[in-house]
Amino acid sequence: MSNTTSETDSIAINEVQLLLAEKRTSLAVMRTGIAVLALPLSVLSVLIATSKYYDILNVLHFLVPLGFLNLVLVMFGGYLIVRAIIQMRRYDRLIHALKLKYSVIAEFIE
C-alpha cells in the first residue's frame, strides 16, 4: 500500500513539474512576442525622428512595404502574446485540477 502511495505521489509531482515547465515555455513565447511587438515601434520612432531629412512622397515606395511589414510584425507579436496567455491559463487550470486531486501537492502550490 505504501509503495503505491509513494508511486502515485511521485507521478503527481512529475505531472506538476511538466506543467510548470510548459508554463515557463509559454512565458518565453510571451517574452518573444513582446520583443517582436517592440520592433515596429522602434522603427516608426526612428522614421518619425528623421522625417525632416526626407520627403515622404519621394520615399513612399520604401515606406509602404515597411508599413506593411510593421503591420505584420505587430499582428504576429500580438498573436504570440495572446497564444501564450491562453496557454498559461490552461496550464494553471490543469495544475489546479491536480492540486485538488492529489493532497500531497496542495501544500506546495498556492
PDB file as gemmi writes it, atoms N, CA and C in Angstrom:
CRYST1    1.000    1.000    1.000  90.00  90.00  90.00 P 1                      
ATOM      1  N   MET A   1       0.818  -1.186   0.000  1.00  0.00           N  
ATOM      2  CA  MET A   1       0.000   0.000   0.000  1.00  0.00           C  
ATOM      3  C   MET A   1       0.863   1.251   0.000  1.00  0.00           C  
ATOM      4  N   SER A   2       1.899   1.246   0.810  1.00  0.00           N  
ATOM      5  CA  SER A   2       2.773   2.403   0.912  1.00  0.00           C  
ATOM      6  C   SER A   2       3.533   2.634  -0.387  1.00  0.00           C  
ATOM      7  N   ASN A   3       3.884   1.550  -1.068  1.00  0.00           N  
ATOM      8  CA  ASN A   3       4.619   1.650  -2.324  1.00  0.00           C  
ATOM      9  C   ASN A   3       3.769   2.309  -3.399  1.00  0.00           C  
ATOM     10  N   THR A   4       2.505   1.952  -3.484  1.00  0.00           N  
ATOM     11  CA  THR A   4       1.637   2.550  -4.499  1.00  0.00           C  
ATOM     12  C   THR A   4       1.336   4.009  -4.175  1.00  0.00           C  
ATOM     13  N   THR A   5       1.249   4.352  -2.887  1.00  0.00           N  
ATOM     14  CA  THR A   5       1.008   5.738  -2.496  1.00  0.00           C  
ATOM     15  C   THR A   5       2.197   6.608  -2.862  1.00  0.00           C  
ATOM     16  N   SER A   6       3.404   6.146  -2.569  1.00  0.00           N  
ATOM     17  CA  SER A   6       4.588   6.940  -2.906  1.00  0.00           C  
ATOM     18  C   SER A   6       4.773   7.025  -4.422  1.00  0.00           C  
ATOM     19  N   GLU A   7       4.402   5.962  -5.129  1.00  0.00           N  
ATOM     20  CA  GLU A   7       4.483   5.986  -6.589  1.00  0.00           C  
ATOM     21  C   GLU A   7       3.483   6.979  -7.169  1.00  0.00           C  
ATOM     22  N   THR A   8       2.276   7.002  -6.618  1.00  0.00           N  
ATOM     23  CA  THR A   8       1.259   7.957  -7.061  1.00  0.00           C  
ATOM     24  C   THR A   8       1.695   9.386  -6.761  1.00  0.00           C  
ATOM     25  N   ASP A   9       2.266   9.604  -5.573  1.00  0.00           N  
ATOM     26  CA  ASP A   9       2.763  10.936  -5.221  1.00  0.00           C  
ATOM     27  C   ASP A   9       3.872  11.372  -6.158  1.00  0.00           C  
ATOM     28  N   SER A  10       4.741  10.464  -6.499  1.00  0.00           N  
ATOM     29  CA  SER A  10       5.839  10.765  -7.419  1.00  0.00           C  
ATOM     30  C   SER A  10       5.310  11.129  -8.804  1.00  0.00           C  
ATOM     31  N   ILE A  11       4.321  10.402  -9.267  1.00  0.00           N  
ATOM     32  CA  ILE A  11       3.724  10.693 -10.578  1.00  0.00           C  
ATOM     33  C   ILE A  11       3.046  12.056 -10.556  1.00  0.00           C  
ATOM     34  N   ALA A  12       2.360  12.367  -9.478  1.00  0.00           N  
ATOM     35  CA  ALA A  12       1.678  13.653  -9.362  1.00  0.00           C  
ATOM     36  C   ALA A  12       2.672  14.801  -9.377  1.00  0.00           C  
ATOM     37  N   ILE A  13       3.755  14.647  -8.649  1.00  0.00           N  
ATOM     38  CA  ILE A  13       4.779  15.693  -8.614  1.00  0.00           C  
ATOM     39  C   ILE A  13       5.416  15.854  -9.990  1.00  0.00           C  
ATOM     40  N   ASN A  14       5.671  14.756 -10.678  1.00  0.00           N  
ATOM     41  CA  ASN A  14       6.227  14.834 -12.032  1.00  0.00           C  
ATOM     42  C   ASN A  14       5.267  15.513 -13.001  1.00  0.00           C  
ATOM     43  N   GLU A  15       3.972  15.259 -12.849  1.00  0.00           N  
ATOM     44  CA  GLU A  15       2.986  15.913 -13.706  1.00  0.00           C  
ATOM     45  C   GLU A  15       2.991  17.427 -13.495  1.00  0.00           C  
ATOM     46  N   VAL A  16       3.068  17.840 -12.244  1.00  0.00           N  
ATOM     47  CA  VAL A  16       3.106  19.278 -11.946  1.00  0.00           C  
ATOM     48  C   VAL A  16       4.400  19.897 -12.473  1.00  0.00           C  
ATOM     49  N   GLN A  17       5.508  19.203 -12.332  1.00  0.00           N  
ATOM     50  CA  GLN A  17       6.776  19.709 -12.865  1.00  0.00           C  
ATOM     51  C   GLN A  17       6.700  19.879 -14.381  1.00  0.00           C  
ATOM     52  N   LEU A  18       6.077  18.938 -15.059  1.00  0.00           N  
ATOM     53  CA  LEU A  18       5.916  19.030 -16.504  1.00  0.00           C  
ATOM     54  C   LEU A  18       5.059  20.237 -16.877  1.00  0.00           C  
ATOM     55  N   LEU A  19       3.953  20.427 -16.162  1.00  0.00           N  
ATOM     56  CA  LEU A  19       3.084  21.565 -16.447  1.00  0.00           C  
ATOM     57  C   LEU A  19       3.782  22.891 -16.166  1.00  0.00           C  
ATOM     58  N   LEU A  20       4.585  22.941 -15.107  1.00  0.00           N  
ATOM     59  CA  LEU A  20       5.320  24.170 -14.813  1.00  0.00           C  
ATOM     60  C   LEU A  20       6.384  24.449 -15.872  1.00  0.00           C  
ATOM     61  N   ALA A  21       6.990  23.401 -16.405  1.00  0.00           N  
ATOM     62  CA  ALA A  21       7.955  23.590 -17.491  1.00  0.00           C  
ATOM     63  C   ALA A  21       7.258  24.125 -18.744  1.00  0.00           C  
ATOM     64  N   GLU A  22       6.075  23.607 -19.022  1.00  0.00           N  
ATOM     65  CA  GLU A  22       5.312  24.113 -20.162  1.00  0.00           C  
ATOM     66  C   GLU A  22       4.889  25.568 -19.941  1.00  0.00           C  
ATOM     67  N   LYS A  23       4.570  25.907 -18.718  1.00  0.00           N  
ATOM     68  CA  LYS A  23       4.198  27.295 -18.408  1.00  0.00           C  
ATOM     69  C   LYS A  23       5.401  28.219 -18.599  1.00  0.00           C  
ATOM     70  N   ARG A  24       6.590  27.778 -18.221  1.00  0.00           N  
ATOM     71  CA  ARG A  24       7.804  28.579 -18.466  1.00  0.00           C  
ATOM     72  C   ARG A  24       8.034  28.771 -19.959  1.00  0.00           C  
ATOM     73  N   THR A  25       7.732  27.749 -20.736  1.00  0.00           N  
ATOM     74  CA  THR A  25       7.855  27.873 -22.192  1.00  0.00           C  
ATOM     75  C   THR A  25       6.873  28.913 -22.720  1.00  0.00           C  
ATOM     76  N   SER A  26       5.670  28.931 -22.194  1.00  0.00           N  
ATOM     77  CA  SER A  26       4.692  29.938 -22.608  1.00  0.00           C  
ATOM     78  C   SER A  26       5.147  31.339 -22.227  1.00  0.00           C  
ATOM     79  N   LEU A  27       5.787  31.466 -21.075  1.00  0.00           N  
ATOM     80  CA  LEU A  27       6.325  32.771 -20.688  1.00  0.00           C  
ATOM     81  C   LEU A  27       7.432  33.218 -21.636  1.00  0.00           C  
ATOM     82  N   ALA A  28       8.240  32.282 -22.097  1.00  0.00           N  
ATOM     83  CA  ALA A  28       9.285  32.620 -23.067  1.00  0.00           C  
ATOM     84  C   ALA A  28       8.671  33.054 -24.402  1.00  0.00           C  
ATOM     85  N   VAL A  29       7.589  32.388 -24.801  1.00  0.00           N  
ATOM     86  CA  VAL A  29       6.895  32.783 -26.036  1.00  0.00           C  
ATOM     87  C   VAL A  29       6.311  34.180 -25.873  1.00  0.00           C  
ATOM     88  N   MET A  30       5.775  34.484 -24.695  1.00  0.00           N  
ATOM     89  CA  MET A  30       5.233  35.816 -24.461  1.00  0.00           C  
ATOM     90  C   MET A  30       6.340  36.869 -24.518  1.00  0.00           C  
ATOM     91  N   ARG A  31       7.479  36.568 -23.947  1.00  0.00           N  
ATOM     92  CA  ARG A  31       8.620  37.497 -23.992  1.00  0.00           C  
ATOM     93  C   ARG A  31       9.057  37.747 -25.434  1.00  0.00           C  
ATOM     94  N   THR A  32       9.056  36.699 -26.238  1.00  0.00           N  
ATOM     95  CA  THR A  32       9.389  36.849 -27.657  1.00  0.00           C  
ATOM     96  C   THR A  32       8.350  37.702 -28.363  1.00  0.00           C  
ATOM     97  N   GLY A  33       7.072  37.493 -28.052  1.00  0.00           N  
ATOM     98  CA  GLY A  33       6.011  38.302 -28.652  1.00  0.00           C  
ATOM     99  C   GLY A  33       6.142  39.767 -28.306  1.00  0.00           C  
ATOM    100  N   ILE A  34       6.520  40.063 -27.074  1.00  0.00           N  
ATOM    101  CA  ILE A  34       6.715  41.458 -26.675  1.00  0.00           C  
ATOM    102  C   ILE A  34       7.879  42.072 -27.427  1.00  0.00           C  
ATOM    103  N   ALA A  35       8.949  41.308 -27.616  1.00  0.00           N  
ATOM    104  CA  ALA A  35      10.096  41.821 -28.369  1.00  0.00           C  
ATOM    105  C   ALA A  35       9.736  42.065 -29.829  1.00  0.00           C  
ATOM    106  N   VAL A  36       8.973  41.152 -30.420  1.00  0.00           N  
ATOM    107  CA  VAL A  36       8.538  41.323 -31.812  1.00  0.00           C  
ATOM    108  C   VAL A  36       7.611  42.521 -31.927  1.00  0.00           C  
ATOM    109  N   LEU A  37       6.784  42.744 -30.924  1.00  0.00           N  
ATOM    110  CA  LEU A  37       5.872  43.886 -30.916  1.00  0.00           C  
ATOM    111  C   LEU A  37       6.623  45.204 -30.749  1.00  0.00           C  
ATOM    112  N   ALA A  38       7.733  45.201 -30.052  1.00  0.00           N  
ATOM    113  CA  ALA A  38       8.501  46.425 -29.828  1.00  0.00           C  
ATOM    114  C   ALA A  38       9.309  46.845 -31.055  1.00  0.00           C  
ATOM    115  N   LEU A  39       9.639  45.904 -31.918  1.00  0.00           N  
ATOM    116  CA  LEU A  39      10.462  46.231 -33.090  1.00  0.00           C  
ATOM    117  C   LEU A  39       9.803  47.251 -34.021  1.00  0.00           C  
ATOM    118  N   PRO A  40       8.547  47.074 -34.421  1.00  0.00           N  
ATOM    119  CA  PRO A  40       7.932  48.086 -35.291  1.00  0.00           C  
ATOM    120  C   PRO A  40       7.813  49.458 -34.624  1.00  0.00           C  
ATOM    121  N   LEU A  41       7.620  49.472 -33.325  1.00  0.00           N  
ATOM    122  CA  LEU A  41       7.528  50.750 -32.627  1.00  0.00           C  
ATOM    123  C   LEU A  41       8.844  51.508 -32.675  1.00  0.00           C  
ATOM    124  N   SER A  42       9.951  50.794 -32.530  1.00  0.00           N  
ATOM    125  CA  SER A  42      11.251  51.465 -32.602  1.00  0.00           C  
ATOM    126  C   SER A  42      11.556  51.923 -34.021  1.00  0.00           C  
ATOM    127  N   VAL A  43      11.159  51.145 -35.018  1.00  0.00           N  
ATOM    128  CA  VAL A  43      11.369  51.550 -36.412  1.00  0.00           C  
ATOM    129  C   VAL A  43      10.560  52.804 -36.721  1.00  0.00           C  
ATOM    130  N   LEU A  44       9.315  52.831 -36.281  1.00  0.00           N  
ATOM    131  CA  LEU A  44       8.479  54.011 -36.509  1.00  0.00           C  
ATOM    132  C   LEU A  44       9.019  55.222 -35.763  1.00  0.00           C  
ATOM    133  N   SER A  45       9.572  55.035 -34.591  1.00  0.00           N  
ATOM    134  CA  SER A  45      10.166  56.144 -33.846  1.00  0.00           C  
ATOM    135  C   SER A  45      11.343  56.749 -34.602  1.00  0.00           C  
ATOM    136  N   VAL A  46      12.171  55.899 -35.181  1.00  0.00           N  
ATOM    137  CA  VAL A  46      13.317  56.399 -35.975  1.00  0.00           C  
ATOM    138  C   VAL A  46      12.818  57.128 -37.211  1.00  0.00           C  
ATOM    139  N   LEU A  47      11.813  56.584 -37.878  1.00  0.00           N  
ATOM    140  CA  LEU A  47      11.274  57.249 -39.066  1.00  0.00           C  
ATOM    141  C   LEU A  47      10.672  58.610 -38.735  1.00  0.00           C  
ATOM    142  N   ILE A  48       9.968  58.693 -37.636  1.00  0.00           N  
ATOM    143  CA  ILE A  48       9.374  59.969 -37.248  1.00  0.00           C  
ATOM    144  C   ILE A  48      10.457  60.959 -36.837  1.00  0.00           C  
ATOM    145  N   ALA A  49      11.470  60.495 -36.125  1.00  0.00           N  
ATOM    146  CA  ALA A  49      12.538  61.389 -35.683  1.00  0.00           C  
ATOM    147  C   ALA A  49      13.353  61.929 -36.847  1.00  0.00           C  
ATOM    148  N   THR A  50      13.492  61.154 -37.902  1.00  0.00           N  
ATOM    149  CA  THR A  50      14.289  61.604 -39.059  1.00  0.00           C  
ATOM    150  C   THR A  50      13.424  62.097 -40.205  1.00  0.00           C  
ATOM    151  N   SER A  51      12.149  62.344 -39.980  1.00  0.00           N  
ATOM    152  CA  SER A  51      11.244  62.704 -41.075  1.00  0.00           C  
ATOM    153  C   SER A  51      11.553  64.059 -41.691  1.00  0.00           C  
ATOM    154  N   LYS A  52      12.246  64.922 -40.991  1.00  0.00           N  
ATOM    155  CA  LYS A  52      12.576  66.228 -41.584  1.00  0.00           C  
ATOM    156  C   LYS A  52      13.708  66.128 -42.601  1.00  0.00           C  
ATOM    157  N   TYR A  53      14.383  64.999 -42.686  1.00  0.00           N  
ATOM    158  CA  TYR A  53      15.503  64.832 -43.613  1.00  0.00           C  
ATOM    159  C   TYR A  53      15.100  64.207 -44.944  1.00  0.00           C  
ATOM    160  N   TYR A  54      13.850  63.849 -45.118  1.00  0.00           N  
ATOM    161  CA  TYR A  54      13.409  63.265 -46.385  1.00  0.00           C  
ATOM    162  C   TYR A  54      11.997  63.730 -46.695  1.00  0.00           C  
ATOM    163  N   ASP A  55      11.678  63.643 -47.975  1.00  0.00           N  
ATOM    164  CA  ASP A  55      10.332  63.981 -48.426  1.00  0.00           C  
ATOM    165  C   ASP A  55       9.548  62.671 -48.546  1.00  0.00           C  
ATOM    166  N   ILE A  56       8.404  62.615 -47.909  1.00  0.00           N  
ATOM    167  CA  ILE A  56       7.626  61.374 -47.840  1.00  0.00           C  
ATOM    168  C   ILE A  56       7.220  60.890 -49.231  1.00  0.00           C  
ATOM    169  N   LEU A  57       6.873  61.799 -50.126  1.00  0.00           N  
ATOM    170  CA  LEU A  57       6.457  61.391 -51.462  1.00  0.00           C  
ATOM    171  C   LEU A  57       7.594  60.754 -52.258  1.00  0.00           C  
ATOM    172  N   ASN A  58       8.823  61.185 -52.000  1.00  0.00           N  
ATOM    173  CA  ASN A  58       9.974  60.618 -52.718  1.00  0.00           C  
ATOM    174  C   ASN A  58      10.350  59.216 -52.221  1.00  0.00           C  
ATOM    175  N   VAL A  59      10.040  58.900 -50.987  1.00  0.00           N  
ATOM    176  CA  VAL A  59      10.407  57.593 -50.421  1.00  0.00           C  
ATOM    177  C   VAL A  59       9.174  56.742 -50.120  1.00  0.00           C  
ATOM    178  N   LEU A  60       8.058  57.089 -50.723  1.00  0.00           N  
ATOM    179  CA  LEU A  60       6.819  56.354 -50.478  1.00  0.00           C  
ATOM    180  C   LEU A  60       6.939  54.887 -50.896  1.00  0.00           C  
ATOM    181  N   HIS A  61       7.705  54.616 -51.944  1.00  0.00           N  
ATOM    182  CA  HIS A  61       7.887  53.232 -52.390  1.00  0.00           C  
ATOM    183  C   HIS A  61       8.667  52.400 -51.372  1.00  0.00           C  
ATOM    184  N   PHE A  62       9.383  53.054 -50.441  1.00  0.00           N  
ATOM    185  CA  PHE A  62      10.018  52.331 -49.332  1.00  0.00           C  
ATOM    186  C   PHE A  62       9.108  52.254 -48.103  1.00  0.00           C  
ATOM    187  N   LEU A  63       8.346  53.310 -47.884  1.00  0.00           N  
ATOM    188  CA  LEU A  63       7.525  53.391 -46.687  1.00  0.00           C  
ATOM    189  C   LEU A  63       6.317  52.447 -46.710  1.00  0.00           C  
ATOM    190  N   VAL A  64       5.744  52.241 -47.876  1.00  0.00           N  
ATOM    191  CA  VAL A  64       4.570  51.362 -47.958  1.00  0.00           C  
ATOM    192  C   VAL A  64       4.934  49.918 -47.604  1.00  0.00           C  
ATOM    193  N   PRO A  65       5.977  49.328 -48.208  1.00  0.00           N  
ATOM    194  CA  PRO A  65       6.334  47.954 -47.779  1.00  0.00           C  
ATOM    195  C   PRO A  65       6.787  47.892 -46.321  1.00  0.00           C  
ATOM    196  N   LEU A  66       7.473  48.935 -45.863  1.00  0.00           N  
ATOM    197  CA  LEU A  66       7.899  48.958 -44.469  1.00  0.00           C  
ATOM    198  C   LEU A  66       6.688  49.031 -43.535  1.00  0.00           C  
ATOM    199  N   GLY A  67       5.703  49.817 -43.899  1.00  0.00           N  
ATOM    200  CA  GLY A  67       4.470  49.878 -43.112  1.00  0.00           C  
ATOM    201  C   GLY A  67       3.747  48.542 -43.091  1.00  0.00           C  
ATOM    202  N   PHE A  68       3.713  47.884 -44.238  1.00  0.00           N  
ATOM    203  CA  PHE A  68       3.086  46.555 -44.303  1.00  0.00           C  
ATOM    204  C   PHE A  68       3.845  45.556 -43.430  1.00  0.00           C  
ATOM    205  N   LEU A  69       5.174  45.588 -43.493  1.00  0.00           N  
ATOM    206  CA  LEU A  69       5.994  44.698 -42.672  1.00  0.00           C  
ATOM    207  C   LEU A  69       5.786  44.986 -41.182  1.00  0.00           C  
ATOM    208  N   ASN A  70       5.694  46.256 -40.829  1.00  0.00           N  
ATOM    209  CA  ASN A  70       5.440  46.619 -39.433  1.00  0.00           C  
ATOM    210  C   ASN A  70       4.076  46.103 -38.975  1.00  0.00           C  
ATOM    211  N   LEU A  71       3.082  46.210 -39.839  1.00  0.00           N  
ATOM    212  CA  LEU A  71       1.750  45.707 -39.509  1.00  0.00           C  
ATOM    213  C   LEU A  71       1.773  44.196 -39.283  1.00  0.00           C  
ATOM    214  N   VAL A  72       2.483  43.486 -40.137  1.00  0.00           N  
ATOM    215  CA  VAL A  72       2.600  42.031 -39.985  1.00  0.00           C  
ATOM    216  C   VAL A  72       3.308  41.685 -38.678  1.00  0.00           C  
ATOM    217  N   LEU A  73       4.365  42.432 -38.346  1.00  0.00           N  
ATOM    218  CA  LEU A  73       5.084  42.164 -37.100  1.00  0.00           C  
ATOM    219  C   LEU A  73       4.217  42.453 -35.877  1.00  0.00           C  
ATOM    220  N   VAL A  74       3.428  43.507 -35.927  1.00  0.00           N  
ATOM    221  CA  VAL A  74       2.527  43.812 -34.812  1.00  0.00           C  
ATOM    222  C   VAL A  74       1.492  42.702 -34.661  1.00  0.00           C  
ATOM    223  N   MET A  75       0.943  42.238 -35.765  1.00  0.00           N  
ATOM    224  CA  MET A  75      -0.044  41.160 -35.697  1.00  0.00           C  
ATOM    225  C   MET A  75       0.588  39.872 -35.171  1.00  0.00           C  
ATOM    226  N   PHE A  76       1.794  39.556 -35.624  1.00  0.00           N  
ATOM    227  CA  PHE A  76       2.477  38.345 -35.171  1.00  0.00           C  
ATOM    228  C   PHE A  76       2.822  38.435 -33.690  1.00  0.00           C  
ATOM    229  N   GLY A  77       3.323  39.586 -33.241  1.00  0.00           N  
ATOM    230  CA  GLY A  77       3.625  39.779 -31.824  1.00  0.00           C  
ATOM    231  C   GLY A  77       2.382  39.663 -30.972  1.00  0.00           C  
ATOM    232  N   GLY A  78       1.284  40.251 -31.422  1.00  0.00           N  
ATOM    233  CA  GLY A  78       0.022  40.139 -30.690  1.00  0.00           C  
ATOM    234  C   GLY A  78      -0.460  38.705 -30.624  1.00  0.00           C  
ATOM    235  N   TYR A  79      -0.312  37.976 -31.740  1.00  0.00           N  
ATOM    236  CA  TYR A  79      -0.701  36.560 -31.767  1.00  0.00           C  
ATOM    237  C   TYR A  79       0.107  35.759 -30.748  1.00  0.00           C  
ATOM    238  N   LEU A  80       1.418  35.986 -30.712  1.00  0.00           N  
ATOM    239  CA  LEU A  80       2.256  35.245 -29.775  1.00  0.00           C  
ATOM    240  C   LEU A  80       1.875  35.540 -28.330  1.00  0.00           C  
ATOM    241  N   ILE A  81       1.587  36.798 -28.036  1.00  0.00           N  
ATOM    242  CA  ILE A  81       1.227  37.180 -26.672  1.00  0.00           C  
ATOM    243  C   ILE A  81      -0.106  36.562 -26.266  1.00  0.00           C  
ATOM    244  N   VAL A  82      -1.103  36.667 -27.129  1.00  0.00           N  
ATOM    245  CA  VAL A  82      -2.425  36.115 -26.807  1.00  0.00           C  
ATOM    246  C   VAL A  82      -2.354  34.603 -26.674  1.00  0.00           C  
ATOM    247  N   ARG A  83      -1.637  33.961 -27.566  1.00  0.00           N  
ATOM    248  CA  ARG A  83      -1.500  32.500 -27.502  1.00  0.00           C  
ATOM    249  C   ARG A  83      -0.811  32.070 -26.212  1.00  0.00           C  
ATOM    250  N   ALA A  84       0.220  32.813 -25.796  1.00  0.00           N  
ATOM    251  CA  ALA A  84       0.925  32.473 -24.565  1.00  0.00           C  
ATOM    252  C   ALA A  84       0.027  32.655 -23.347  1.00  0.00           C  
ATOM    253  N   ILE A  85      -0.778  33.710 -23.342  1.00  0.00           N  
ATOM    254  CA  ILE A  85      -1.686  33.932 -22.211  1.00  0.00           C  
ATOM    255  C   ILE A  85      -2.712  32.809 -22.116  1.00  0.00           C  
ATOM    256  N   ILE A  86      -3.255  32.406 -23.250  1.00  0.00           N  
ATOM    257  CA  ILE A  86      -4.239  31.321 -23.267  1.00  0.00           C  
ATOM    258  C   ILE A  86      -3.613  30.021 -22.762  1.00  0.00           C  
ATOM    259  N   GLN A  87      -2.405  29.733 -23.226  1.00  0.00           N  
ATOM    260  CA  GLN A  87      -1.728  28.509 -22.787  1.00  0.00           C  
ATOM    261  C   GLN A  87      -1.424  28.545 -21.287  1.00  0.00           C  
ATOM    262  N   MET A  88      -0.972  29.696 -20.786  1.00  0.00           N  
ATOM    263  CA  MET A  88      -0.660  29.785 -19.360  1.00  0.00           C  
ATOM    264  C   MET A  88      -1.912  29.593 -18.505  1.00  0.00           C  
ATOM    265  N   ARG A  89      -3.026  30.142 -18.946  1.00  0.00           N  
ATOM    266  CA  ARG A  89      -4.277  29.943 -18.200  1.00  0.00           C  
ATOM    267  C   ARG A  89      -4.686  28.465 -18.222  1.00  0.00           C  
ATOM    268  N   ARG A  90      -4.461  27.810 -19.351  1.00  0.00           N  
ATOM    269  CA  ARG A  90      -4.781  26.381 -19.450  1.00  0.00           C  
ATOM    270  C   ARG A  90      -3.917  25.569 -18.489  1.00  0.00           C  
ATOM    271  N   TYR A  91      -2.619  25.882 -18.443  1.00  0.00           N  
ATOM    272  CA  TYR A  91      -1.729  25.165 -17.529  1.00  0.00           C  
ATOM    273  C   TYR A  91      -2.089  25.447 -16.081  1.00  0.00           C  
ATOM    274  N   ASP A  92      -2.506  26.665 -15.768  1.00  0.00           N  
ATOM    275  CA  ASP A  92      -2.939  26.980 -14.406  1.00  0.00           C  
ATOM    276  C   ASP A  92      -4.160  26.149 -14.011  1.00  0.00           C  
ATOM    277  N   ARG A  93      -5.104  25.996 -14.945  1.00  0.00           N  
ATOM    278  CA  ARG A  93      -6.285  25.179 -14.659  1.00  0.00           C  
ATOM    279  C   ARG A  93      -5.896  23.716 -14.432  1.00  0.00           C  
ATOM    280  N   LEU A  94      -4.975  23.205 -15.258  1.00  0.00           N  
ATOM    281  CA  LEU A  94      -4.542  21.812 -15.079  1.00  0.00           C  
ATOM    282  C   LEU A  94      -3.811  21.617 -13.758  1.00  0.00           C  
ATOM    283  N   ILE A  95      -2.980  22.575 -13.382  1.00  0.00           N  
ATOM    284  CA  ILE A  95      -2.271  22.480 -12.101  1.00  0.00           C  
ATOM    285  C   ILE A  95      -3.268  22.532 -10.951  1.00  0.00           C  
ATOM    286  N   HIS A  96      -4.265  23.396 -11.072  1.00  0.00           N  
ATOM    287  CA  HIS A  96      -5.289  23.480 -10.028  1.00  0.00           C  
ATOM    288  C   HIS A  96      -6.054  22.150  -9.909  1.00  0.00           C  
ATOM    289  N   ALA A  97      -6.365  21.536 -11.039  1.00  0.00           N  
ATOM    290  CA  ALA A  97      -7.057  20.243 -11.010  1.00  0.00           C  
ATOM    291  C   ALA A  97      -6.194  19.175 -10.348  1.00  0.00           C  
ATOM    292  N   LEU A  98      -4.900  19.181 -10.636  1.00  0.00           N  
ATOM    293  CA  LEU A  98      -4.007  18.211  -9.996  1.00  0.00           C  
ATOM    294  C   LEU A  98      -3.884  18.484  -8.501  1.00  0.00           C  
ATOM    295  N   LYS A  99      -3.898  19.750  -8.159  1.00  0.00           N  
ATOM    296  CA  LYS A  99      -3.824  20.119  -6.741  1.00  0.00           C  
ATOM    297  C   LYS A  99      -5.036  19.613  -5.977  1.00  0.00           C  
ATOM    298  N   LEU A 100      -6.201  19.694  -6.603  1.00  0.00           N  
ATOM    299  CA  LEU A 100      -7.406  19.184  -5.958  1.00  0.00           C  
ATOM    300  C   LEU A 100      -7.414  17.660  -5.903  1.00  0.00           C  
ATOM    301  N   LYS A 101      -6.822  17.031  -6.897  1.00  0.00           N  
ATOM    302  CA  LYS A 101      -6.842  15.567  -6.977  1.00  0.00           C  
ATOM    303  C   LYS A 101      -5.850  14.928  -6.000  1.00  0.00           C  
ATOM    304  N   TYR A 102      -4.664  15.532  -5.872  1.00  0.00           N  
ATOM    305  CA  TYR A 102      -3.622  14.961  -5.021  1.00  0.00           C  
ATOM    306  C   TYR A 102      -3.342  15.901  -3.859  1.00  0.00           C  
ATOM    307  N   SER A 103      -3.556  15.425  -2.661  1.00  0.00           N  
ATOM    308  CA  SER A 103      -3.347  16.277  -1.484  1.00  0.00           C  
ATOM    309  C   SER A 103      -1.877  16.544  -1.202  1.00  0.00           C  
ATOM    310  N   VAL A 104      -0.989  15.688  -1.683  1.00  0.00           N  
ATOM    311  CA  VAL A 104       0.436  15.893  -1.423  1.00  0.00           C  
ATOM    312  C   VAL A 104       0.961  17.143  -2.130  1.00  0.00           C  
ATOM    313  N   ILE A 105       0.343  17.529  -3.213  1.00  0.00           N  
ATOM    314  CA  ILE A 105       0.771  18.701  -3.968  1.00  0.00           C  
ATOM    315  C   ILE A 105       0.179  19.979  -3.381  1.00  0.00           C  
ATOM    316  N   ALA A 106      -0.973  19.879  -2.766  1.00  0.00           N  
ATOM    317  CA  ALA A 106      -1.720  21.054  -2.309  1.00  0.00           C  
ATOM    318  C   ALA A 106      -0.920  21.897  -1.323  1.00  0.00           C  
ATOM    319  N   GLU A 107      -0.093  21.275  -0.515  1.00  0.00           N  
ATOM    320  CA  GLU A 107       0.671  22.041   0.472  1.00  0.00           C  
ATOM    321  C   GLU A 107       1.805  22.846  -0.153  1.00  0.00           C  
ATOM    322  N   PHE A 108       2.227  22.512  -1.370  1.00  0.00           N  
ATOM    323  CA  PHE A 108       3.331  23.204  -2.022  1.00  0.00           C  
ATOM    324  C   PHE A 108       2.887  24.283  -3.010  1.00  0.00           C  
ATOM    325  N   ILE A 109       1.660  24.208  -3.484  1.00  0.00           N  
ATOM    326  CA  ILE A 109       1.171  25.114  -4.514  1.00  0.00           C  
ATOM    327  C   ILE A 109       0.070  25.978  -3.922  1.00  0.00           C  
ATOM    328  N   GLU A 110       0.152  27.274  -4.195  1.00  0.00           N  
ATOM    329  CA  GLU A 110      -0.897  28.184  -3.717  1.00  0.00           C  
ATOM    330  C   GLU A 110      -2.041  28.234  -4.677  1.00  0.00           C  
TER     331      GLU A 110                                                      
END                                                                             
